[in-house]
Amino acid sequence: MADDLKKEIRKIALQNAVEHDGKTKDKVVLSKSLGTIPELKNNVKEVIPEIASIVSQVNGMSIEEQKTEIQNNFPEILDVKENVKEERVGLPPLEGAEQGKVVTRFTPAPNGYPHIGHAKAAIISEEYAKMYGGKLVLRYDDTNPEDTRLEYWAAIKVGLDWLGIEFDEIKNTSDDIGLFYDKCVEMIKKNYAYVCTCKRDTISKNRKEMVSCECSMGDVKQNEERWERMFKKYKPGEAVVRFRGDMESKNTVMRDPVLFRINDARHARLAEEHRVWPSYDIAVAVEDSTDGITHALRSKEYELRNELYHAILDALDMRHPKMLEFSRLEFKGMPVSKRILRPLIDEGKVSSYDDPRLPTLAALERRGITPEAIRKFTLSLSLTKADTLAPFDSLEAFNRKIVDENSIRLFMVKDPKTLTIRNLPNSTVELPNHPSNKMGTRKVMVEDSVFLSSDDVKSLKIGDQLRLMGLGNVKITSVNSEITGEFTGDERDVNFMKLQWVSQKNAHELKILIPQRLFVDDKFNEESLEEIHVYVEPHYLELRNGEEIQFVRFGYCRKDSSKQAIFTHK
């Protein structure tokens, strides 16, 4: 392998090691190297042992030695890190946080596709871990077998990778099912939990009326026997384990909530290996404590559950992480609730989870929103409990600044009218790909006929003069059955109407999808996806799928395919 490639890999390894207490991993360095050094993809087998050797060398150094080598050989890394710190100024300090000891987590349930709300939670947790030189855990909350699907695990990971979120540990809550069973037995023996065989309606009625049931009076032996029967004899709904809370509490969460229940549904990963499953409340408390989480961040909808969270840990004599809440994030007219989105897909009102009208990460990517814009937008909101129902154009503003400098400018016309031009001096013109950035030029073939947008020429009169951008000036000589004109030169300092155009001979027909607000006044907007047919320059076909374009005087669009683009924003 060439020395310059080895040097780049070493830089990646050193940077990752310094960000993670002096240690890095082969897989992390391989992933980052393949992402930033494309030529490595052609010879991965040779790359892997070289990376293993470099990682071993880097991990054998002290963190001070690593920092010294970065300062001497890769000072640009230090500049990047300073910029990242500036972006985090919106986040307040964490209470009781110690440098190098903070551990945060992100706990998505694999029961749906990740959306902008997930992005906020993941980004905030990662930013705090980085701020304090700590660690971030990805833990899939998969203890409801009815809702879990393997496609959701994959979709969440793909979405997080797209966002650029890096995790130090990845696990599933169900990995620790044996631990939960042990903790349940411990709570029963301590009389902090009991097995209730009341019907669901009775439990609900008693909780509402603040009345304890007879099951809560049973002794430890009875509860241990019932617990054993939950694994083989009881049917789903016939028995649950409940926490011995306070049935008279004003916080309804504390009125003897369910800790374990029976569910015979097939689990996506574990099949039918288990039928007794922990509730979210006991699972998240035990896992946070066991995983070493120091600061657990979650949306404020869980705030009332904090009392139960700490009560469970007290009952089990387990360490208490600090809990922090933040507001849930969604956009006006773009709900994130699976309860709302799933029926839209099932009924065919939207095509799939990457439909550009949706707030899912797959949809935002397809629409042309960048991960960097999502991160900057999220951090601009800071850590607040105030409800965040943001207008989508707030995110657009961040995205526009990012995509503008690298978006090629192309001409596009709608509802075309043909203009025939006499005396054109050249058959080709050279147009700049960007007005200010150094993105080169493109050659455009021109014959004597070009397409103009109907709206631009509907009031044309004989004698009017036009400035066709990048081509020259034209004087209109006829507007009858067809529009004709005569080329009059390329003087630029003129006060003519300036129009974009597309050569008729090689114009490429394109469909553009324009997403509108999905819901208006809480009702599905039947006109939420506009479709227009336009003609664009043939250079469009040379762009890669996924590239961002600015169609002049129209807006930014992302190339979805050779025949279709998606409007991003103005």
N, C-alpha and C positions, 0 to 999 in steps of 0.2 A: 504494500500500500504506500502511496506517495506521502512524503513527509508533511506536505501542507494539509492533507486530509487528516493525518494523525494529530496535527496541531489543533485543527478545528474540533476534533472529537475530544481532545484533552481539555480544551476550553469549556466545552459543554459539561464535561464531567466535573471539572473544578467548580463551575458556577453552581451546579446542582448540589454538590457536596457542601459548599459553604452555606447554602440556603437550608440544609438539613443536618445541622450539627456535625458537619465534617464527613458525612457518609453519603454515598450515592449507590445506585443499583444498576446492574447491566441492562435490565429491561428499560429503565427510564432513559439511560444514555442512548441506547439503541433507537428508541422511539424518537427522541429529540434529534438525533443525528440524521436519521432518515428523513425527518421533516424539514431540516434546514440544509442538508447537503444531498440534493437529488441524485448525484452521480453514484452514491453509495448503493442505491436500490438495485443496481445491475449486478452487484456481487456481494449479496448479503452473507453468504457462507464464509467469505474471507473476512468480512467486517466483524462478525460476532466474536471470534477469538481475539481479535485486536482490541475490541472494546473491553472484553473481559480483562485483558492485560492492563489496559489503561486504568480501568476502574480499580483494579487491585492496587496499582501504584498510588492512585489518588487517595484511596481509603487508608493506605499505610502512612499517610502524612498527617501531621497535626493540623488542626484548623488554622493555626497561625501560619504554618508553612504554606497551606493552600492559599490563604489570603495574600501572602507575600508574592507567590508566583503569579497570581492574578494581577497584582499591582505592577509587577515588573514586565509581564508578557502580554496581559490582556486587559489593559486599563479601561477599554471601552465597556467592559462588563460593569465596572463601577459606575459609569455614567448612566447606564440603563437602570441600575438599581436606584439611583437618586431620583430618576423620573418616576419610577414606580412609587417611591415613598411620597412624592408630591400628590399622586392620585389618591392616596389614602387619607388625606387630611380631613375628609368628611366624616370619618369614623371616630367616635369618641374612645378614650382609653377604656380598657377592660378592667373592671374592679378586681383587685387582687392578682393581676396578671404578673408573672415573672418571666423575664426574658429567657427564651430557650425552653420553657416548661409549659407553655400553653398548648393544649390539645383541643381542637374543635372537631365537629363532625357534621356530615350532611346525611340525612336519613330518608331518602325517597322510598315510597312504597311502589313496588313494581306492578302497579295496577292501572297504568295509563302512560301516555306519552309526556315527556317533560315539557314544561311551559315556562313563561317569563317569571312566574312566581317561584318555580324551582331554581331558576337562574339566580334570582336575588338571594335566596337562602344559601346556595352553594358559593356564590361570589363573596358574600359577607363572611362566611365561615372561613373561606380560603384567605381572604385579605387579612383577617385577624391572625390566622396561623402564621402568615408571612410577616406581619407586622412585628410579632414577638419571636420570630425565629422558631416557631413551634411546629406542630404536626396537624394534619387533617385526615380524618377517617371517613371513608365512604361506607355506609352501612345500609344495605337494602332491608327495609322493614317488610319482611315477607311472611308475617304470621297469620295472614288471612288467606287460606288456600283457595277460596272461591274466586278471588279477584286476580291472583297472580298469573302471569303468562310470561313465557320465555322471551317473547318479542318485546315486552316492556323492559326487561333487564337490558336487552341489547339497545333498545331505543334510548334509555337513560344514559348508558355508557357512551353511545355515539354522540348524544347531545352535550354531555359534559366534556368529552374530548374536543368537540367543536368549540366550546367556550374556552378551552385551554385550561380547565381546572385540573390540577395535579394533586393526587392523593398519596399519602404515605402508607395507607392500609386500606384494603377493600375486603369487605366481609358481608355475610348475610346474618340477620338476626336469628334465623332458624339454625345456623351453625351451632348455637348454644342452647338448643332445646333441652338437653340434659341438665344444664345449669339451672334453667327455669324450673324444671321439675324438682330439683334439690331445694331451691329456694321456696317453692310452694310447701313442700314437706316441713321445712323449717318454720314457716309462718303458721302452719296448722299446729305444729307441736307447741309453739309459743302462744297459741290461741289468738293470733292476729288475723286468722282466716278461717272460714268454714265452708262446707259444701252445702249448697242450697238446692233442694229438689222441687221448690215451688214452680208453678207455671210462670211463663214470661209475663203474662198479663197481671198476675198476682204480685210479682216482684215490682213491676212498674207502678201498680196501684199503691203498694206499701211505701215505696220511695216517695211518691207524690204526697201521701198522707203522713209521712214521717213515722211509720209504724214498723217495728221489727217483726220478723216472721219467726215461727217456731224453730226453724232450722238453725237460727243463730243461737239457740239455747243448747244445742247439742254439745257433748263433751268432746275432748280431743280424740278419744278412741273411735267414736262414731264418725268423725270427720276423716280420720285416717282410712277407715273402712270404705267410706263413700268415695274418697279420692281414688282408691285402688279400683273400685268398680267403674269409675269414669273411663278407664282404659279398655274395658271389655264388655261390661254389662249394660251400662246406661246408654240410651240412644241420644242423638243430638237433641238438645232442648230439655232433656230430663234432669240434668244436673249441671251446676256451674260452681266454681269456687269464687267466693266473695270476700272482699277485704272487710275486716271488722272496723268500720269507720265510726261515723256519728250520724245516726238516722235523723237527728233533729238539727243538723247543720244547715245554715242558710245557704251554704255552697252545696248544691245538689250533687256535685261530683263526689262528695264525701259520704253520701248515704249508701254505704255498703256496696261499692261498685264491684263489677265482675272482674276477676283476675284471670280466670281460665274458663274455657268453654269447650264443648265437643263439636268437632266439625269433620265429617267424613269425606268432604270434597277432596278430590285429587290435587295434590300440591304440584306445581309446575316443575320443581326441582326434586322434591323428595317423594313424589308419587303418593302412595298410601302408607308410608312408613309411620306416620303419626296421626292421631285423631284428637288429641288434647292439645289445645293451642293457647298460648298466653295472650292476654289483651295487650293493646298498645301501652297502657299505663305501666304495667309491671315490666314489660319487655324493655321499654325505653329507659326506665329508671335503673334496672339491673345492668343493662348493657352499657349505659353511660358511665356508671361507677366502675364496672369491670374493665372497660376499654381505656380507662384513665382519662376520660374527658374532663377537662378543667372548666370549660365554659360551653354550655349547651345553648345554642341559639335556635329559636323556633318562632313561628308567626304567633301573633298575639291571640289568635283564636284558642290557643291552648293555655292561656294565662290562668284560667280557673283551675286547671289540672295541676298547677304547681304544688298546691297544698297536698294533693294525693301523692305526687312524685316524691316529695320529701318525707311524707308519712311512711311510704313503703320502704324507703332507704333507712329510716329510723328503726322500723320494725326488724329489719335485717342487719342492723348494725353495719351498714355499708357507707362508704365515703360519699359525700354530697358534692356534685359539681355545682357551679354557679349557673343559674338560669337567667337568660336574657330573652326578651321578646321584641319583635319588630312587626311593623304593619305588613299585611299581605299586599302583594303588588298585582294589579291587573289594569288593563287599559279600558277606557270608556268604550262601550259597545263591543268589547272583545272578552267575554267571560272565560275564565280558566277552568271552571268546574266540569269535571268529567260527567256529572249528571246532566249537564246541558249539552256538552259537545258530542257525547256518544250518540244520542238520538239523531243529531244532525247528520252524522255520518251514516248511521243505520238507515235513515230515511232518504239518503242520497241528496240531501240539501247542500252538503259540501262533499268534495270528492274523497278526501282522506285527511290524515293528520298533518300532511304537509301542504294542505290547501292554504294559499297565501293570505286568506282572510283571518286565519286563526292565530292565537297567541302562543302556539307551540314552538319549540326551538326549531323543529324541522321546517315549519311554515315560515318562520322569521328568516332562516337561512335561505330558503327558496325565494323569498321576496327580495333578498339582497341586503338584509340587515347584518352588520358585521358583529362578531363577538366583542371586539374592542368597544364598539358603540354601546352594547348592552352593559358591559362592565362600567364604562364611564357614566352612563345614565344611572345605573344602580347606585354607584358611590355618590352621585350627586344628591341622592335622596337621603343619605346618611342613615343613622340607626334611629328611627322614630316609630312610635306606636300610632301616630296619626294615620288614619285610613289613607291609602295611596291609590286613588283611582285616577291614574294619569292620562292625559290626552296623548294619543300615539305620536303626535307631532313633536312631543318632548324628546322621544327617542330618535325621531327622524332628524332633529337638529344636530344631535351628536353624530349620527351616521353620515349626514351630509358633509360634515367637515372631514371625515375620514375618507370617504369614497371619491370626493371631488378631485383630489390631486392625481388620482390614478385611473380615472374614468375617461376612456376615449370618447371624443365628440364625433358623432355621426349625424348626417342629415336624414330626415324622415318626413314624408308627406302623407297627409290623410285625404281621402276622397280626391284623387289626383285629377288635375286638368293638364292637358298637354300644351306646352309652349314650344313652337317651332322658331328657331333662331337662325337668321341668315348672317353670313359673313363671320362665323366663328373662326378665329385665327388658328386655334390649336385643337387637336383631338383628345388631348389629355391635360389635366390640371393637377397640381400637387397641393394637397390640403394638409394643414397641421392637425395632428391627432389630439393636441391639447393646446389651449391658448397661452399657457404660461409654463407648464411643466415640460421637461425634455422627454417627450414621448415619440419624437420622430414625426414623419409625414407619411402620407399614402398617395398613390397615384390613382386618379379617377378618370376612366375613359368617358369622353363626351362626344356625342354626335350632334346633329342639329335639332334634336328634340329632347326636352326635359319635362319631368313631372313637377308641378307646383301644387300646393294644397289649395283646395277650392276656396276655403275661407280667405286666403290671401289675395285671391284674384277676382272675387265676386263683384268688386266695384271698379275694375280696371276700365280705362277709356283709351281710345286712340290718342297717342301722344304722350301717355304716361311713361315715366322712366323708372326702371327697377335696378337695384343692385343685387345680382345673384352672388351670394357669399362665396368668395374664393374663385369665382369664374369671371365676373366682369359686369359691365353695365349694358342694359338692353332697353331700347325704345320700342314701345308697343305700336305696331302698324295695323293690326286688325284684331277685332274681338267678336267677330261674327260666329260662324259655326265652329271655328277654331281660333286659337290665339296665336298670333305671329308677332315677331319682333325682329329688330335689327341690332346686332352687336355694335356698340358705340365706343368701346375702349375699356380700359381698366383703371380709370382715375378713381381713387378711393375717397378723396375728400369731397364727397357729394352728399346732397341732402335728399337722396332717393329712399324709397321703401326698400329695406334689406330683407331678402327672402332666402330661405334654404331651398334646395332643389335636389332631385335625384334623376340621373340619366335614365331616359325611358328604355333604352336598349337593354341595360343589364340591371334594372331595378329588381329588388328582391321583395316578394310579398311576404308579409309577416303579420301574425296575430299577436296583439298585446293584451294581456289580462290586467285589469285595473281593480285592485281590491278596494272596496268601500267598507264602511262600518257594518259589522256583522249583525248587530242588534240596534234598533232604534226604539226608544221608549219600551225596552224590555221585550220587544217583539222581533222575531227574525226578519231581517231585511231581505226580501225576495230579490232586490236589485243590488245585492252586495258585491256582485262580481260583474263588472262591465267588461265587454269584449269589443275591441276595435280592430279593424283591418287596415294596414298601412303599407307603404312601400319605403324600403330603406336601401342604403348603399350596399352593394354586394360584399363590401369588406366585412359586413356583419358575419358572413359565413366563415371567415377566417378566425374569428374569435373563439375561444374555448367556452364550452358550456359553463355557466357560473360566473362569467366575467360581467363586471358592471359597466354600463354604457350611459353616457348622457346624450339622449337625442335632443338636438338643439331646439330650444324654445318649447320643449315638451316636458322633459324631466329625466330622472335617473331610472334605468331599467336593468334588470338582470337577465342575461341570456339563459333561457330555460332549455331551448333546443334550437335546431336550425329553422324551425317554423314558428316558434313561439318565444315571446319575452314576457317578463312580469314587471309591471310598474312598481318601482320602489318608493319613490316620493319625488316631489318637486326639487 
